[in-house]
Amino acid sequence: MKVLLNADVPAVVQHGGTVRSYFMYEQQELRDETMGSFLEFVNEFTVAPGAFVEPHFHNSHEFYYVLTGRGVMRVGDEVFPVAPGDLVHTPPNVPHSLFGGYTGVRSLAFAVGFQEPGEDHTAVEFDNWPPELPDADIKERK
């Protein structure tokens, strides 16, 4: 798992000086891990305040990029606040969920998968999930 908070990465000037790119992963950094996979989906989704994504796992590298709102992400046993600009990578077959906290969360999600045609996610249950409100980390993280 990799978590980048507020895309805190240096800019790389490209395309003849016309673009500043912020690589959250170096180019081709995940080549070996994703060899033989396919682009499974790219979407935007929302989680309402107080709601959460059904905890689940699947045979895909999944990435959530938080656009708006503040919430709490759980990947395996790790639980941490997320806010706009954060990128979270969930490796294949690791249970995960996103809690919408007080504000709700809007995110971009994309996945590269190894799933067979017709294969879907597997729902799981987490102990102590979703986290209880109030949670100062959700409201106060800058």
C-alpha positions in Angstrom: 0.0 0.0 0.0 1.1 3.5 -0.7 -0.5 6.7 0.6 0.5 10.1 -0.7 -1.0 12.9 1.3 -1.8 16.1 -0.6 0.3 14.9 -3.6 3.4 16.0 -1.8 5.8 15.3 -4.7 8.2 17.5 -6.7 7.2 18.8 -10.1 8.9 17.5 -13.2 9.0 19.8 -16.2 8.0 18.1 -19.4 6.8 18.6 -23.0 9.3 21.3 -23.9 8.7 23.2 -20.6 4.9 23.5 -21.2 3.8 21.1 -18.4 4.7 20.5 -14.8 3.9 16.9 -13.9 3.6 15.6 -10.4 4.3 11.8 -10.5 2.7 10.1 -7.6 4.4 7.0 -8.9 7.5 7.2 -11.0 6.9 6.4 -14.7 6.8 2.6 -15.0 7.3 2.1 -11.2 4.5 -0.5 -11.2 5.4 -2.2 -14.4 6.4 -5.5 -12.8 3.4 -5.6 -10.4 0.9 -4.8 -13.1 2.3 -6.9 -16.0 -0.5 -9.0 -17.5 -3.3 -6.7 -16.1 -5.8 -4.5 -17.9 -7.4 -1.2 -17.2 -10.5 -2.3 -15.3 -12.2 1.0 -14.8 -11.8 4.8 -14.2 -14.6 6.5 -12.4 -15.7 9.2 -10.0 -17.7 8.2 -6.9 -19.2 9.8 -3.8 -19.7 8.5 -0.3 -22.3 10.4 1.7 -21.6 11.8 5.1 -21.7 9.1 7.7 -21.8 6.3 5.0 -19.1 4.0 3.9 -18.1 1.9 0.9 -18.9 -1.8 1.5 -15.7 -3.4 2.8 -14.4 -5.6 0.0 -11.4 -6.9 -1.9 -10.7 -7.9 -5.5 -7.8 -9.0 -7.6 -6.9 -5.5 -8.8 -4.6 -2.7 -8.0 -7.1 0.1 -7.0 -6.3 3.7 -6.6 -8.5 6.4 -4.9 -7.7 10.1 -5.4 -9.7 12.3 -3.1 -11.3 15.3 -4.9 -13.4 16.8 -2.2 -14.4 16.1 1.4 -12.6 14.5 4.3 -13.0 10.9 5.4 -11.3 7.8 6.8 -9.7 5.1 4.7 -9.1 1.6 5.8 -6.7 -0.7 3.9 -6.2 -4.0 5.6 -5.5 -3.2 9.2 -4.3 0.4 8.5 -6.8 3.2 9.2 -6.0 6.9 8.3 -7.7 10.2 7.5 -7.9 11.3 3.8 -8.5 14.7 2.3 -8.4 16.4 -1.1 -5.2 15.6 -3.0 -4.5 12.3 -1.3 -3.8 9.2 -3.4 -4.3 5.8 -1.8 -3.1 2.6 -3.5 -4.8 -0.7 -2.5 -2.8 -3.8 -3.6 -4.7 -6.8 -5.0 -6.7 -8.9 -2.6 -6.4 -6.5 0.4 -9.7 -5.6 2.1 -10.5 -1.9 2.0 -13.2 0.7 2.6 -13.7 4.5 2.7 -15.8 6.2 5.3 -17.5 9.5 4.4 -17.0 11.2 7.8 -18.8 14.4 8.5 -18.5 15.9 5.0 -18.9 13.0 2.6 -16.1 12.3 0.1 -15.9 12.5 -3.7 -13.0 10.6 -5.3 -11.6 9.4 -8.6 -11.0 5.7 -8.6 -9.2 3.6 -11.2 -8.0 0.0 -11.2 -5.8 -2.3 -13.2 -7.1 -5.8 -12.7 -6.1 -9.5 -13.1 -9.7 -10.7 -12.8 -11.2 -13.3 -15.1 -14.3 -12.2 -17.1 -17.3 -12.2 -14.8 -15.2 -12.2 -11.6 -16.3 -9.6 -9.1 -15.3 -8.2 -5.7 -15.7 -10.1 -2.5 -17.4 -8.4 0.4 -15.9 -8.7 3.9 -16.6 -7.3 7.4 -14.2 -5.3 9.5 -14.3 -5.1 13.3 -14.7 -1.5 14.6 -15.9 -0.2 11.2 -16.9 2.4 10.4 -15.0 4.6 12.9 -17.1 6.4 15.5 -17.8 10.1 15.1 -16.6 12.6 16.3 -13.1 12.1 15.0 -10.9 15.2 15.3 -8.6 13.9 12.6 -11.4 14.0 10.0 -12.3 17.7 10.7 -8.9 19.1 11.7 -6.3 17.7 9.3 -4.9 20.5 7.2 
